[in-house]
């Protein structure tokens, strides 16, 4: 019985200590904070496949809940839950990439492709803060974004193969293509990685404008680790569901694409 009472007293003191705000420095920082944030961003691809190049960056947007647990006035773990809209465009014009639409014998040469992704993201970072200087606290952050893909769509700019002839003497094929046409966003031929992980580095400030309520502003760089392009296999190419190119014998082969998605974000939020 005495041992049980001793354990309960220790647990009670521990809970009381955890419930108290940390006081290291001239002011006391609230131990747990929660709020919301908005994150406009600029997204861009880093392709790692020969003859595939970045085409256009894209302005994207994210929003969600952010929170932090402070160990002291100067150290905290920040985490949250966000909806991140991402994507950018790639230039395939020098790679000679093709696909054939299902139920259609037309062969298309892919020139440019714009990718549009929707992610559910869990950001986890270590937040290093100065003591409060006037109404402001300055901080740096380092951590990761763990993202799960919700939807993926693409919009293609293509040329149709109108005619071709084979020179049996010279051993070459000459092809004639139509004008570049832009399609609509669709997900029929989109194959994307289910998850993405990004290294996150940022810096910013908090403006404590009322009690425990602060405006939080930061700029962050998010470096994607994972190849987002899921390459088609032979069966998908044969069933007109994947990108392909031609080898030296003019035989179709699945096109292997490797690209990482990065973005730079402006993060604006309120912590309570």
Beta strands, then each sheet from edge to edge (+ up, - down):
strand 1: 32-47
strand 2: 53-54
strand 3: 58-70
strand 4: 75-86
strand 5: 89-91
strand 6: 97-100
strand 7: 107-129
strand 8: 136-167
strand 9: 172-177
strand 10: 181-182
strand 11: 195-210
strand 12: 213-224
strand 13: 244-246
strand 14: 252-254
strand 15: 259-271
sheet 1: 2+ 5- 7+ 4- 3+ 1- 15+ 12- 11+ 8- 9+
sheet 2: 2+ 5- 7+ 4- 3+ 1- 15+ 12- 11+ 8- 10+
sheet 3: 2+ 5- 7+ 6-
sheet 4: 13+ 14-
end
